[in-house]
Amino acid sequence: MEEPRLIPIKLDNYKPLRELVFESLREAIIQGRLKPGERLMEIQLAEEMGVSRTPVREAIRKLELEGFVVMVPRKGAYVAGISVKDIVDVFEVRAALEALAAGLAAERITEEELEELERALVKTYEVSGHDLEALVETDTRFHELIYKASRNERLVQIITNLADQIQRFRATSLSQPGRTRHALEEHKQIVEAISERNVELAQILAREHIENAEQSLLNALGEAKE
């Protein structure tokens, strides 16, 4: 049975309806259930989620601000595509921010968080080579733990948004021959640098890790970075 594009909204007492609709649409775009270039019809989306058009309209506006949706004059809203230039731009900024996050984590991480990061590293090794979807999930979790340990909430917000914009390509990058093995080794080196409180090395390794992921993705897409 085909998975539905959108799941009916379940009310959460802690979040306004417009936020729940926004999160649902955003996740559908990231996971590819709403595809690049697809037109977003307010009435249709509202019916699928069991809500009125108002929160859908508000969610689409917010998605536009975050780069997930483009508004075409006299035509409406469409899921934003992503070009090679977009990918290069995102990775350029993300490499700098990942380096910053890793450096701050090396300074600020607690022993409990370090243990959690070690467990996440082990988990990534366990799923590698077996389940690409699980690998993407554990890889994402690994990076999220580093962001958390940075103790900088604004940094976490910005870097998470950037990562989400290319989340749909994570599997493409990791599926490249040899990339998973190299990524795991890079993760291990980053953890070691953070555990040793080596700020400069953690920054260098984190930047190189993202640059390598970018090159792997560009290779998968048949592009070469100049």
Secondary structure as UniProt FT lines:
FT   TURN            13..14
FT   HELIX           17..30
FT   TURN            31..32
FT   TURN            36..37
FT   STRAND          39..40
FT   HELIX           42..49
FT   HELIX           53..65
FT   TURN            66..67
FT   STRAND          69..72
FT   TURN            73..75
FT   STRAND          76..79
FT   HELIX           84..108
FT   HELIX           111..127
FT   TURN            128..130
FT   HELIX           132..149
FT   TURN            150..151
FT   HELIX           153..165
FT   HELIX           167..169
FT   HELIX           170..174
FT   TURN            177..178
FT   HELIX           179..195
FT   TURN            196..197
FT   HELIX           199..220
FT   TURN            221..222
//
